[in-house]
Amino acid sequence: MSSKEQKIEFDGEIIEALSNGKFRIALDNGHETLGYTAGRLRRYRIRMMPGDRVKIELSPYDLQRGRIVYRYG
């Protein structure tokens, strides 16, 4: 991946479950963002609830939306 396409990874906590596999996430740095489940999480039907800790990838171009790539056990 070129430096232009690098994703920024953050850890956070799900604070609200929205429709269609979207979640409102409070990041550890104090910001809030909207996240959607990545394909692998959806494929293996990983359940996510408010209060769960997750890892989210954000694009440097749009820091308001991201992709949830991991749910901490």
All heavy atoms as a GROMACS GRO file, in nm:
protein
  599
    1MET      N    1   0.083  -0.118   0.000
    1MET     CA    2   0.000   0.000   0.000
    1MET      C    3   0.088   0.125   0.000
    1MET      O    4   0.185   0.131   0.073
    1MET     CB    5  -0.085   0.001   0.126
    1MET     CG    6  -0.229  -0.027   0.102
    1MET     SD    7  -0.325   0.004   0.247
    1MET     CE    8  -0.392  -0.156   0.274
    2SER      N    9   0.052   0.219  -0.080
    2SER     CA   10   0.127   0.344  -0.079
    2SER      C   11   0.090   0.423   0.044
    2SER      O   12  -0.008   0.397   0.112
    2SER     CB   13   0.096   0.424  -0.205
    2SER     OG   14  -0.036   0.472  -0.201
    3SER      N   15   0.171   0.524   0.075
    3SER     CA   16   0.146   0.603   0.196
    3SER      C   17   0.013   0.677   0.185
    3SER      O   18  -0.049   0.712   0.285
    3SER     CB   19   0.259   0.703   0.216
    3SER     OG   20   0.263   0.794   0.108
    4LYS      N   21  -0.034   0.698   0.063
    4LYS     CA   22  -0.161   0.766   0.041
    4LYS      C   23  -0.280   0.682   0.086
    4LYS      O   24  -0.381   0.734   0.132
    4LYS     CB   25  -0.172   0.796  -0.108
    4LYS     CG   26  -0.268   0.903  -0.146
    4LYS     CD   27  -0.262   0.916  -0.295
    4LYS     CE   28  -0.310   1.048  -0.341
    4LYS     NZ   29  -0.313   1.058  -0.484
    5GLU      N   30  -0.267   0.548   0.077
    5GLU     CA   31  -0.378   0.459   0.105
    5GLU      C   32  -0.373   0.400   0.246
    5GLU      O   33  -0.451   0.312   0.277
    5GLU     CB   34  -0.377   0.344   0.004
    5GLU     CG   35  -0.392   0.391  -0.138
    5GLU     CD   36  -0.370   0.278  -0.236
    5GLU    OE1   37  -0.352   0.163  -0.193
    5GLU    OE2   38  -0.371   0.306  -0.356
    6GLN      N   39  -0.281   0.446   0.330
    6GLN     CA   40  -0.268   0.391   0.465
    6GLN      C   41  -0.392   0.421   0.548
    6GLN      O   42  -0.450   0.527   0.541
    6GLN     CB   43  -0.145   0.450   0.535
    6GLN     CG   44  -0.014   0.402   0.477
    6GLN     CD   45   0.010   0.255   0.502
    6GLN    OE1   46  -0.028   0.202   0.606
    6GLN    NE2   47   0.071   0.188   0.407
    7LYS      N   48  -0.432   0.325   0.628
    7LYS     CA   49  -0.544   0.341   0.719
    7LYS      C   50  -0.490   0.377   0.856
    7LYS      O   51  -0.383   0.335   0.895
    7LYS     CB   52  -0.626   0.213   0.729
    7LYS     CG   53  -0.678   0.162   0.598
    7LYS     CD   54  -0.786   0.251   0.544
    7LYS     CE   55  -0.844   0.190   0.418
    7LYS     NZ   56  -0.897   0.286   0.328
    8ILE      N   57  -0.570   0.451   0.932
    8ILE     CA   58  -0.534   0.488   1.068
    8ILE      C   59  -0.617   0.400   1.161
    8ILE      O   60  -0.738   0.394   1.148
    8ILE     CB   61  -0.565   0.636   1.095
    8ILE    CG1   62  -0.496   0.723   0.992
    8ILE    CG2   63  -0.523   0.675   1.235
    8ILE    CD1   64  -0.544   0.866   0.992
    9GLU      N   65  -0.551   0.330   1.253
    9GLU     CA   66  -0.620   0.238   1.344
    9GLU      C   67  -0.636   0.301   1.481
    9GLU      O   68  -0.542   0.361   1.533
    9GLU     CB   69  -0.544   0.106   1.356
    9GLU     CG   70  -0.554   0.021   1.233
    9GLU     CD   71  -0.497  -0.117   1.254
    9GLU    OE1   72  -0.436  -0.142   1.361
    9GLU    OE2   73  -0.513  -0.200   1.164
   10PHE      N   74  -0.755   0.288   1.538
   10PHE     CA   75  -0.784   0.336   1.672
   10PHE      C   76  -0.858   0.228   1.748
   10PHE      O   77  -0.923   0.143   1.688
   10PHE     CB   78  -0.876   0.461   1.668
   10PHE     CG   79  -0.807   0.585   1.620
   10PHE    CD1   80  -0.834   0.634   1.493
   10PHE    CD2   81  -0.721   0.655   1.702
   10PHE    CE1   82  -0.774   0.749   1.448
   10PHE    CE2   83  -0.661   0.770   1.658
   10PHE     CZ   84  -0.687   0.819   1.531
   11ASP      N   85  -0.850   0.234   1.879
   11ASP     CA   86  -0.933   0.150   1.965
   11ASP      C   87  -1.043   0.235   2.022
   11ASP      O   88  -1.026   0.356   2.041
   11ASP     CB   89  -0.849   0.090   2.079
   11ASP     CG   90  -0.752  -0.015   2.029
   11ASP    OD1   91  -0.776  -0.071   1.921
   11ASP    OD2   92  -0.652  -0.040   2.097
   12GLY      N   93  -1.157   0.174   2.049
   12GLY     CA   94  -1.268   0.248   2.105
   12GLY      C   95  -1.371   0.155   2.164
   12GLY      O   96  -1.351   0.034   2.172
   13GLU      N   97  -1.482   0.215   2.205
   13GLU     CA   98  -1.590   0.140   2.268
   13GLU      C   99  -1.721   0.175   2.199
   13GLU      O  100  -1.749   0.292   2.172
   13GLU     CB  101  -1.600   0.177   2.416
   13GLU     CG  102  -1.704   0.099   2.491
   13GLU     CD  103  -1.702   0.129   2.639
   13GLU    OE1  104  -1.598   0.171   2.691
   13GLU    OE2  105  -1.808   0.114   2.701
   14ILE      N  106  -1.800   0.072   2.167
   14ILE     CA  107  -1.930   0.094   2.104
   14ILE      C  108  -2.023   0.157   2.207
   14ILE      O  109  -2.038   0.104   2.318
   14ILE     CB  110  -1.988  -0.039   2.053
   14ILE    CG1  111  -1.899  -0.097   1.943
   14ILE    CG2  112  -2.130  -0.021   2.003
   14ILE    CD1  113  -1.940  -0.232   1.893
   15ILE      N  114  -2.085   0.269   2.171
   15ILE     CA  115  -2.177   0.333   2.264
   15ILE      C  116  -2.323   0.323   2.218
   15ILE      O  117  -2.412   0.339   2.299
   15ILE     CB  118  -2.139   0.481   2.289
   15ILE    CG1  119  -2.129   0.559   2.159
   15ILE    CG2  120  -2.012   0.489   2.367
   15ILE    CD1  121  -2.103   0.706   2.179
   16GLU      N  122  -2.343   0.296   2.087
   16GLU     CA  123  -2.480   0.286   2.038
   16GLU      C  124  -2.483   0.197   1.914
   16GLU      O  125  -2.397   0.208   1.827
   16GLU     CB  126  -2.532   0.425   2.003
   16GLU     CG  127  -2.676   0.429   1.958
   16GLU     CD  128  -2.721   0.569   1.920
   16GLU    OE1  129  -2.640   0.664   1.925
   16GLU    OE2  130  -2.839   0.583   1.885
   17ALA      N  131  -2.581   0.109   1.906
   17ALA     CA  132  -2.600   0.024   1.788
   17ALA      C  133  -2.706   0.090   1.700
   17ALA      O  134  -2.815   0.120   1.745
   17ALA     CB  135  -2.644  -0.115   1.830
   18LEU      N  136  -2.671   0.111   1.573
   18LEU     CA  137  -2.763   0.170   1.477
   18LEU      C  138  -2.808   0.061   1.380
   18LEU      O  139  -2.771  -0.055   1.393
   18LEU     CB  140  -2.694   0.284   1.403
   18LEU     CG  141  -2.635   0.394   1.492
   18LEU    CD1  142  -2.551   0.488   1.411
   18LEU    CD2  143  -2.746   0.468   1.563
   19SER      N  144  -2.887   0.096   1.280
   19SER     CA  145  -2.936  -0.004   1.186
   19SER      C  146  -2.830  -0.044   1.085
   19SER      O  147  -2.731   0.026   1.066
   19SER     CB  148  -3.057   0.053   1.112
   19SER     OG  149  -3.018   0.165   1.035
   20ASN      N  150  -2.851  -0.158   1.021
   20ASN     CA  151  -2.766  -0.208   0.913
   20ASN      C  152  -2.621  -0.233   0.952
   20ASN      O  153  -2.530  -0.209   0.874
   20ASN     CB  154  -2.768  -0.112   0.794
   20ASN     CG  155  -2.869  -0.153   0.690
   20ASN    OD1  156  -2.930  -0.258   0.703
   20ASN    ND2  157  -2.886  -0.071   0.591
   21GLY      N  158  -2.595  -0.278   1.072
   21GLY     CA  159  -2.459  -0.310   1.114
   21GLY      C  160  -2.371  -0.189   1.132
   21GLY      O  161  -2.249  -0.199   1.119
   22LYS      N  162  -2.430  -0.076   1.166
   22LYS     CA  163  -2.352   0.045   1.194
   22LYS      C  164  -2.356   0.072   1.344
   22LYS      O  165  -2.452   0.039   1.412
   22LYS     CB  166  -2.409   0.164   1.118
   22LYS     CG  167  -2.391   0.151   0.969
   22LYS     CD  168  -2.439   0.274   0.899
   22LYS     CE  169  -2.420   0.253   0.750
   22LYS     NZ  170  -2.530   0.301   0.673
   23PHE      N  171  -2.250   0.134   1.392
   23PHE     CA  172  -2.236   0.160   1.535
   23PHE      C  173  -2.176   0.298   1.557
   23PHE      O  174  -2.094   0.344   1.478
   23PHE     CB  175  -2.144   0.055   1.600
   23PHE     CG  176  -2.193  -0.085   1.585
   23PHE    CD1  177  -2.154  -0.162   1.478
   23PHE    CD2  178  -2.279  -0.140   1.677
   23PHE    CE1  179  -2.198  -0.292   1.462
   23PHE    CE2  180  -2.324  -0.270   1.663
   23PHE     CZ  181  -2.285  -0.346   1.555
   24ARG      N  182  -2.216   0.362   1.666
   24ARG     CA  183  -2.152   0.486   1.709
   24ARG      C  184  -2.045   0.445   1.809
   24ARG      O  185  -2.071   0.372   1.904
   24ARG     CB  186  -2.252   0.581   1.773
   24ARG     CG  187  -2.197   0.718   1.795
   24ARG     CD  188  -2.302   0.822   1.822
   24ARG     NE  189  -2.423   0.815   1.739
   24ARG     CZ  190  -2.430   0.860   1.613
   24ARG    NH1  191  -2.325   0.913   1.556
   24ARG    NH2  192  -2.543   0.852   1.546
   25ILE      N  193  -1.921   0.494   1.787
   25ILE     CA  194  -1.806   0.448   1.864
   25ILE      C  195  -1.736   0.568   1.927
   25ILE      O  196  -1.708   0.667   1.859
   25ILE     CB  197  -1.708   0.372   1.773
   25ILE    CG1  198  -1.778   0.251   1.713
   25ILE    CG2  199  -1.584   0.330   1.849
   25ILE    CD1  200  -1.703   0.186   1.601
   26ALA      N  201  -1.708   0.556   2.056
   26ALA     CA  202  -1.628   0.656   2.128
   26ALA      C  203  -1.484   0.609   2.124
   26ALA      O  204  -1.450   0.503   2.179
   26ALA     CB  205  -1.677   0.670   2.270
   27LEU      N  206  -1.397   0.683   2.057
   27LEU     CA  207  -1.256   0.647   2.046
   27LEU      C  208  -1.183   0.682   2.175
   27LEU      O  209  -1.228   0.766   2.253
   27LEU     CB  210  -1.193   0.720   1.928
   27LEU     CG  211  -1.256   0.692   1.792
   27LEU    CD1  212  -1.186   0.775   1.686
   27LEU    CD2  213  -1.249   0.546   1.757
   28ASP      N  214  -1.068   0.617   2.195
   28ASP     CA  215  -0.990   0.640   2.317
   28ASP      C  216  -0.932   0.781   2.323
   28ASP      O  217  -0.900   0.830   2.430
   28ASP     CB  218  -0.876   0.538   2.327
   28ASP     CG  219  -0.930   0.399   2.357
   28ASP    OD1  220  -1.047   0.387   2.398
   28ASP    OD2  221  -0.853   0.301   2.341
   29ASN      N  222  -0.918   0.847   2.207
   29ASN     CA  223  -0.862   0.982   2.206
   29ASN      C  224  -0.968   1.089   2.232
   29ASN      O  225  -0.939   1.208   2.223
   29ASN     CB  226  -0.789   1.010   2.075
   29ASN     CG  227  -0.878   1.004   1.954
   29ASN    OD1  228  -1.000   0.989   1.966
   29ASN    ND2  229  -0.820   1.013   1.837
   30GLY      N  230  -1.092   1.048   2.264
   30GLY     CA  231  -1.196   1.144   2.299
   30GLY      C  232  -1.291   1.179   2.188
   30GLY      O  233  -1.393   1.243   2.211
   31HIS      N  234  -1.264   1.138   2.065
   31HIS     CA  235  -1.352   1.167   1.953
   31HIS      C  236  -1.460   1.060   1.939
   31HIS      O  237  -1.450   0.953   1.997
   31HIS     CB  238  -1.272   1.178   1.823
   31HIS     CG  239  -1.186   1.299   1.817
   31HIS    ND1  240  -1.060   1.302   1.874
   31HIS    CD2  241  -1.207   1.420   1.764
   31HIS    CE1  242  -1.008   1.421   1.855
   31HIS    NE2  243  -1.095   1.495   1.788
   32GLU      N  244  -1.560   1.090   1.860
   32GLU     CA  245  -1.670   0.997   1.834
   32GLU      C  246  -1.681   0.978   1.684
   32GLU      O  247  -1.666   1.072   1.608
   32GLU     CB  248  -1.799   1.055   1.890
   32GLU     CG  249  -1.908   0.956   1.906
   32GLU     CD  250  -2.026   1.015   1.980
   32GLU    OE1  251  -2.012   1.043   2.099
   32GLU    OE2  252  -2.130   1.033   1.915
   33THR      N  253  -1.706   0.856   1.641
   33THR     CA  254  -1.713   0.827   1.498
   33THR      C  255  -1.821   0.723   1.470
   33THR      O  256  -1.873   0.661   1.563
   33THR     CB  257  -1.576   0.778   1.446
   33THR    OG1  258  -1.581   0.763   1.306
   33THR    CG2  259  -1.537   0.647   1.507
   34LEU      N  260  -1.853   0.705   1.344
   34LEU     CA  261  -1.951   0.607   1.299
   34LEU      C  262  -1.874   0.491   1.238
   34LEU      O  263  -1.785   0.512   1.155
   34LEU     CB  264  -2.043   0.670   1.196
   34LEU     CG  265  -2.160   0.588   1.149
   34LEU    CD1  266  -2.262   0.578   1.261
   34LEU    CD2  267  -2.225   0.654   1.030
   35GLY      N  268  -1.905   0.368   1.278
   35GLY     CA  269  -1.834   0.252   1.226
   35GLY      C  270  -1.930   0.149   1.171
   35GLY      O  271  -2.042   0.136   1.218
   36TYR      N  272  -1.885   0.078   1.069
   36TYR     CA  273  -1.964  -0.032   1.014
   36TYR      C  274  -1.882  -0.159   1.020
   36TYR      O  275  -1.759  -0.154   1.024
   36TYR     CB  276  -2.009  -0.002   0.871
   36TYR     CG  277  -1.898   0.013   0.771
   36TYR    CD1  278  -1.850  -0.096   0.700
   36TYR    CD2  279  -1.838   0.137   0.747
   36TYR    CE1  280  -1.748  -0.083   0.608
   36TYR    CE2  281  -1.736   0.151   0.657
   36TYR     CZ  282  -1.691   0.041   0.587
   36TYR     OH  283  -1.587   0.054   0.498
   37THR      N  284  -1.948  -0.273   1.022
   37THR     CA  285  -1.878  -0.400   1.037
   37THR      C  286  -1.807  -0.437   0.908
   37THR      O  287  -1.862  -0.425   0.799
   37THR     CB  288  -1.975  -0.512   1.076
   37THR    OG1  289  -2.080  -0.516   0.981
   37THR    CG2  290  -2.032  -0.488   1.213
   38ALA      N  291  -1.684  -0.484   0.921
   38ALA     CA  292  -1.607  -0.530   0.806
   38ALA      C  293  -1.666  -0.662   0.757
   38ALA      O  294  -1.740  -0.730   0.828
   38ALA     CB  295  -1.461  -0.549   0.845
   39GLY      N  296  -1.636  -0.698   0.636
   39GLY     CA  297  -1.693  -0.816   0.572
   39GLY      C  298  -1.667  -0.945   0.647
   39GLY      O  299  -1.755  -1.031   0.657
   40ARG      N  300  -1.548  -0.960   0.704
   40ARG     CA  301  -1.516  -1.084   0.774
   40ARG      C  302  -1.597  -1.097   0.903
   40ARG      O  303  -1.642  -1.206   0.937
   40ARG     CB  304  -1.366  -1.087   0.806
   40ARG     CG  305  -1.319  -1.220   0.854
   40ARG     CD  306  -1.171  -1.229   0.856
   40ARG     NE  307  -1.122  -1.253   0.722
   40ARG     CZ  308  -0.996  -1.272   0.691
   40ARG    NH1  309  -0.905  -1.266   0.784
   40ARG    NH2  310  -0.959  -1.295   0.568
   41LEU      N  311  -1.619  -0.985   0.972
   41LEU     CA  312  -1.701  -0.988   1.094
   41LEU      C  313  -1.845  -1.022   1.059
   41LEU      O  314  -1.914  -1.094   1.132
   41LEU     CB  315  -1.695  -0.854   1.167
   41LEU     CG  316  -1.561  -0.818   1.228
   41LEU    CD1  317  -1.565  -0.676   1.281
   41LEU    CD2  318  -1.524  -0.914   1.336
   42ARG      N  319  -1.892  -0.969   0.949
   42ARG     CA  320  -2.029  -0.997   0.905
   42ARG      C  321  -2.041  -1.141   0.858
   42ARG      O  322  -2.139  -1.209   0.886
   42ARG     CB  323  -2.063  -0.900   0.790
   42ARG     CG  324  -2.208  -0.897   0.757
   42ARG     CD  325  -2.235  -0.790   0.656
   42ARG     NE  326  -2.228  -0.660   0.720
   42ARG     CZ  327  -2.229  -0.546   0.655
   42ARG    NH1  328  -2.237  -0.543   0.525
   42ARG    NH2  329  -2.224  -0.432   0.720
   43ARG      N  330  -1.939  -1.190   0.788
   43ARG     CA  331  -1.941  -1.325   0.733
   43ARG      C  332  -1.948  -1.431   0.842
   43ARG      O  333  -2.021  -1.529   0.831
   43ARG     CB  334  -1.816  -1.345   0.649
   43ARG     CG  335  -1.801  -1.479   0.587
   43ARG     CD  336  -1.683  -1.478   0.495
   43ARG     NE  337  -1.628  -1.609   0.482
   43ARG     CZ  338  -1.507  -1.634   0.436
   43ARG    NH1  339  -1.429  -1.535   0.400
   43ARG    NH2  340  -1.464  -1.756   0.425
   44TYR      N  341  -1.870  -1.411   0.950
   44TYR     CA  342  -1.869  -1.508   1.059
   44TYR      C  343  -1.967  -1.473   1.170
   44TYR      O  344  -1.965  -1.534   1.275
   44TYR     CB  345  -1.727  -1.521   1.116
   44TYR     CG  346  -1.634  -1.585   1.016
   44TYR    CD1  347  -1.531  -1.512   0.958
   44TYR    CD2  348  -1.650  -1.718   0.978
   44TYR    CE1  349  -1.446  -1.569   0.865
   44TYR    CE2  350  -1.566  -1.776   0.886
   44TYR     CZ  351  -1.463  -1.701   0.829
   44TYR     OH  352  -1.380  -1.758   0.737
   45ARG      N  353  -2.054  -1.377   1.144
   45ARG     CA  354  -2.163  -1.337   1.236
   45ARG      C  355  -2.113  -1.306   1.376
   45ARG      O  356  -2.166  -1.356   1.475
   45ARG     CB  357  -2.270  -1.445   1.240
   45ARG     CG  358  -2.342  -1.461   1.109
   45ARG     CD  359  -2.457  -1.558   1.123
   45ARG     NE  360  -2.529  -1.571   0.999
   45ARG     CZ  361  -2.509  -1.666   0.909
   45ARG    NH1  362  -2.418  -1.757   0.930
   45ARG    NH2  363  -2.579  -1.669   0.799
   46ILE      N  364  -2.009  -1.225   1.384
   46ILE     CA  365  -1.957  -1.180   1.513
   46ILE      C  366  -2.053  -1.078   1.570
   46ILE      O  367  -2.080  -0.976   1.508
   46ILE     CB  368  -1.816  -1.119   1.498
   46ILE    CG1  369  -1.719  -1.216   1.430
   46ILE    CG2  370  -1.763  -1.074   1.634
   46ILE    CD1  371  -1.692  -1.342   1.505
   47ARG      N  372  -2.107  -1.105   1.687
   47ARG     CA  373  -2.204  -1.015   1.750
   47ARG      C  374  -2.131  -0.903   1.821
   47ARG      O  375  -2.031  -0.926   1.889
   47ARG     CB  376  -2.288  -1.091   1.853
   47ARG     CG  377  -2.363  -1.206   1.795
   47ARG     CD  378  -2.495  -1.163   1.741
   47ARG     NE  379  -2.565  -1.278   1.688
   47ARG     CZ  380  -2.667  -1.267   1.608
   47ARG    NH1  381  -2.712  -1.150   1.574
   47ARG    NH2  382  -2.726  -1.374   1.562
   48MET      N  383  -2.185  -0.782   1.806
   48MET     CA  384  -2.129  -0.666   1.875
   48MET      C  385  -2.241  -0.592   1.946
   48MET      O  386  -2.348  -0.573   1.889
   48MET     CB  387  -2.058  -0.576   1.777
   48MET     CG  388  -1.927  -0.634   1.732
   48MET     SD  389  -1.838  -0.530   1.622
   48MET     CE  390  -1.901  -0.588   1.469
   49MET      N  391  -2.216  -0.555   2.069
   49MET     CA  392  -2.314  -0.488   2.153
   49MET      C  393  -2.254  -0.359   2.209
   49MET      O  394  -2.132  -0.348   2.216
   49MET     CB  395  -2.353  -0.578   2.270
   49MET     CG  396  -2.409  -0.710   2.229
   49MET     SD  397  -2.569  -0.689   2.160
   49MET     CE  398  -2.651  -0.832   2.219
   50PRO      N  399  -2.338  -0.267   2.251
   50PRO     CA  400  -2.285  -0.148   2.320
   50PRO      C  401  -2.205  -0.190   2.443
   50PRO      O  402  -2.245  -0.280   2.517
   50PRO     CB  403  -2.411  -0.070   2.359
   50PRO     CG  404  -2.511  -0.111   2.256
   50PRO     CD  405  -2.482  -0.255   2.226
   51GLY      N  406  -2.089  -0.129   2.459
   51GLY     CA  407  -1.998  -0.164   2.568
   51GLY      C  408  -1.880  -0.247   2.522
   51GLY      O  409  -1.782  -0.259   2.595
   52ASP      N  410  -1.886  -0.307   2.402
   52ASP     CA  411  -1.776  -0.387   2.352
   52ASP      C  412  -1.660  -0.298   2.307
   52ASP      O  413  -1.680  -0.190   2.251
   52ASP     CB  414  -1.820  -0.472   2.232
   52ASP     CG  415  -1.907  -0.590   2.271
   52ASP    OD1  416  -1.916  -0.619   2.392
   52ASP    OD2  417  -1.964  -0.653   2.181
   53ARG      N  418  -1.537  -0.347   2.328
   53ARG     CA  419  -1.417  -0.278   2.282
   53ARG      C  420  -1.386  -0.327   2.141
   53ARG      O  421  -1.392  -0.447   2.114
   53ARG     CB  422  -1.298  -0.307   2.374
   53ARG     CG  423  -1.318  -0.268   2.517
   53ARG     CD  424  -1.294  -0.124   2.544
   53ARG     NE  425  -1.162  -0.086   2.500
   53ARG     CZ  426  -1.125   0.039   2.476
   53ARG    NH1  427  -1.209   0.136   2.494
   53ARG    NH2  428  -1.005   0.068   2.433
   54VAL      N  429  -1.353  -0.235   2.050
   54VAL     CA  430  -1.327  -0.271   1.910
   54VAL      C  431  -1.205  -0.195   1.858
   54VAL      O  432  -1.163  -0.095   1.915
   54VAL     CB  433  -1.449  -0.239   1.821
   54VAL    CG1  434  -1.567  -0.327   1.853
   54VAL    CG2  435  -1.487  -0.094   1.828
   55LYS      N  436  -1.150  -0.249   1.748
   55LYS     CA  437  -1.046  -0.179   1.673
   55LYS      C  438  -1.111  -0.130   1.545
   55LYS      O  439  -1.181  -0.206   1.478
   55LYS     CB  440  -0.931  -0.274   1.640
   55LYS     CG  441  -0.818  -0.207   1.565
   55LYS     CD  442  -0.713  -0.305   1.520
   55LYS     CE  443  -0.636  -0.357   1.638
   55LYS     NZ  444  -0.526  -0.446   1.598
   56ILE      N  445  -1.087  -0.004   1.509
   56ILE     CA  446  -1.151   0.055   1.392
   56ILE      C  447  -1.045   0.117   1.303
   56ILE      O  448  -0.946   0.172   1.351
   56ILE     CB  449  -1.258   0.158   1.436
   56ILE    CG1  450  -1.335   0.211   1.316
   56ILE    CG2  451  -1.199   0.269   1.518
   56ILE    CD1  452  -1.459   0.287   1.353
   57GLU      N  453  -1.062   0.102   1.172
   57GLU     CA  454  -0.974   0.162   1.072
   57GLU      C  455  -1.042   0.284   1.012
   57GLU      O  456  -1.156   0.274   0.966
   57GLU     CB  457  -0.946   0.064   0.958
   57GLU     CG  458  -0.848  -0.044   0.989
   57GLU     CD  459  -0.821  -0.131   0.868
   57GLU    OE1  460  -0.891  -0.118   0.765
   57GLU    OE2  461  -0.730  -0.213   0.876
   58LEU      N  462  -0.973   0.396   1.012
   58LEU     CA  463  -1.026   0.519   0.954
   58LEU      C  464  -0.939   0.559   0.836
   58LEU      O  465  -0.818   0.540   0.837
   58LEU     CB  466  -1.026   0.632   1.057
   58LEU     CG  467  -1.111   0.610   1.182
   58LEU    CD1  468  -1.087   0.723   1.280
   58LEU    CD2  469  -1.256   0.602   1.146
   59SER      N  470  -1.001   0.617   0.736
   59SER     CA  471  -0.929   0.672   0.623
   59SER      C  472  -0.877   0.810   0.661
   59SER      O  473  -0.946   0.885   0.730
   59SER     CB  474  -1.023   0.682   0.503
   59SER     OG  475  -0.965   0.761   0.402
   60PRO      N  476  -0.759   0.847   0.615
   60PRO     CA  477  -0.710   0.982   0.645
   60PRO      C  478  -0.796   1.091   0.582
   60PRO      O  479  -0.791   1.206   0.624
   60PRO     CB  480  -0.568   0.985   0.590
   60PRO     CG  481  -0.546   0.857   0.522
   60PRO     CD  482  -0.663   0.767   0.545
   61TYR      N  483  -0.878   1.056   0.483
   61TYR     CA  484  -0.960   1.155   0.414
   61TYR      C  485  -1.090   1.183   0.488
   61TYR      O  486  -1.143   1.293   0.480
   61TYR     CB  487  -0.993   1.108   0.273
   61TYR     CG  488  -0.870   1.088   0.189
   61TYR    CD1  489  -0.829   0.961   0.153
   61TYR    CD2  490  -0.794   1.197   0.149
   61TYR    CE1  491  -0.715   0.943   0.077
   61TYR    CE2  492  -0.680   1.179   0.074
   61TYR     CZ  493  -0.641   1.052   0.038
   61TYR     OH  494  -0.528   1.034  -0.036
   62ASP      N  495  -1.145   1.082   0.558
   62ASP     CA  496  -1.272   1.100   0.628
   62ASP      C  497  -1.261   1.036   0.766
   62ASP      O  498  -1.273   0.914   0.780
   62ASP     CB  499  -1.385   1.035   0.549
   62ASP     CG  500  -1.522   1.062   0.609
   62ASP    OD1  501  -1.530   1.143   0.702
   62ASP    OD2  502  -1.619   1.001   0.563
   63LEU      N  503  -1.240   1.117   0.868
   63LEU     CA  504  -1.222   1.064   1.002
   63LEU      C  505  -1.354   1.047   1.076
   63LEU      O  506  -1.355   1.011   1.193
   63LEU     CB  507  -1.130   1.158   1.082
   63LEU     CG  508  -0.989   1.172   1.024
   63LEU    CD1  509  -0.910   1.276   1.099
   63LEU    CD2  510  -0.917   1.038   1.027
   64GLN      N  511  -1.466   1.069   1.010
   64GLN     CA  512  -1.597   1.055   1.073
   64GLN      C  513  -1.656   0.916   1.054
   64GLN      O  514  -1.751   0.880   1.123
   64GLN     CB  515  -1.695   1.159   1.017
   64GLN     CG  516  -1.652   1.302   1.042
   64GLN     CD  517  -1.632   1.331   1.190
   64GLN    OE1  518  -1.715   1.296   1.273
   64GLN    NE2  519  -1.520   1.392   1.223
   65ARG      N  520  -1.603   0.836   0.961
   65ARG     CA  521  -1.654   0.702   0.934
   65ARG      C  522  -1.538   0.605   0.928
   65ARG      O  523  -1.431   0.638   0.881
   65ARG     CB  524  -1.725   0.696   0.799
   65ARG     CG  525  -1.846   0.782   0.792
   65ARG     CD  526  -1.893   0.791   0.650
   65ARG     NE  527  -1.974   0.910   0.636
   65ARG     CZ  528  -2.101   0.908   0.605
   65ARG    NH1  529  -2.160   0.795   0.583
   65ARG    NH2  530  -2.168   1.019   0.597
   66GLY      N  531  -1.564   0.484   0.975
   66GLY     CA  532  -1.458   0.385   0.973
   66GLY      C  533  -1.514   0.245   0.964
   66GLY      O  534  -1.634   0.223   0.966
   67ARG      N  535  -1.422   0.150   0.956
   67ARG     CA  536  -1.458   0.010   0.942
   67ARG      C  537  -1.409  -0.065   1.066
   67ARG      O  538  -1.292  -0.057   1.101
   67ARG     CB  539  -1.390  -0.045   0.818
   67ARG     CG  540  -1.424  -0.186   0.787
   67ARG     CD  541  -1.372  -0.225   0.654
   67ARG     NE  542  -1.226  -0.219   0.657
   67ARG     CZ  543  -1.148  -0.280   0.570
   67ARG    NH1  544  -1.201  -0.347   0.472
   67ARG    NH2  545  -1.018  -0.271   0.578
   68ILE      N  546  -1.501  -0.135   1.131
   68ILE     CA  547  -1.464  -0.214   1.250
   68ILE      C  548  -1.398  -0.342   1.201
   68ILE      O  549  -1.459  -0.420   1.128
   68ILE     CB  550  -1.589  -0.245   1.334
   68ILE    CG1  551  -1.657  -0.117   1.379
   68ILE    CG2  552  -1.551  -0.331   1.454
   68ILE    CD1  553  -1.792  -0.137   1.443
   69VAL      N  554  -1.273  -0.364   1.241
   69VAL     CA  555  -1.200  -0.479   1.192
   69VAL      C  556  -1.174  -0.585   1.298
   69VAL      O  557  -1.136  -0.697   1.266
   69VAL     CB  558  -1.064  -0.437   1.130
   69VAL    CG1  559  -1.088  -0.356   1.004
   69VAL    CG2  560  -0.980  -0.361   1.228
   70TYR      N  561  -1.198  -0.553   1.427
   70TYR     CA  562  -1.170  -0.651   1.532
   70TYR      C  563  -1.253  -0.618   1.656
   70TYR      O  564  -1.268  -0.501   1.691
   70TYR     CB  565  -1.020  -0.648   1.568
   70TYR     CG  566  -0.977  -0.755   1.663
   70TYR    CD1  567  -0.958  -0.884   1.617
   70TYR    CD2  568  -0.953  -0.728   1.795
   70TYR    CE1  569  -0.917  -0.985   1.704
   70TYR    CE2  570  -0.913  -0.827   1.883
   70TYR     CZ  571  -0.896  -0.955   1.836
   70TYR     OH  572  -0.857  -1.053   1.922
   71ARG      N  573  -1.307  -0.721   1.718
   71ARG     CA  574  -1.376  -0.703   1.847
   71ARG      C  575  -1.294  -0.776   1.952
   71ARG      O  576  -1.265  -0.894   1.940
   71ARG     CB  577  -1.516  -0.764   1.843
   71ARG     CG  578  -1.590  -0.745   1.976
   71ARG     CD  579  -1.725  -0.811   1.975
   71ARG     NE  580  -1.718  -0.954   1.960
   71ARG     CZ  581  -1.733  -1.040   2.060
   71ARG    NH1  582  -1.756  -0.999   2.180
   71ARG    NH2  583  -1.725  -1.169   2.035
   72TYR      N  584  -1.253  -0.703   2.055
   72TYR     CA  585  -1.173  -0.762   2.162
   72TYR      C  586  -1.260  -0.853   2.247
   72TYR      O  587  -1.374  -0.821   2.276
   72TYR     CB  588  -1.109  -0.654   2.250
   72TYR     CG  589  -1.006  -0.573   2.175
   72TYR    CD1  590  -1.034  -0.444   2.134
   72TYR    CD2  591  -0.882  -0.627   2.145
   72TYR    CE1  592  -0.940  -0.370   2.066
   72TYR    CE2  593  -0.787  -0.555   2.075
   72TYR     CZ  594  -0.817  -0.424   2.036
   72TYR     OH  595  -0.724  -0.353   1.967
   73GLY      N  596  -1.207  -0.970   2.284
   73GLY     CA  597  -1.282  -1.070   2.356
   73GLY      C  598  -1.305  -1.033   2.497
   73GLY      O  599  -1.401  -1.048   2.560
   0.00000   0.00000   0.00000
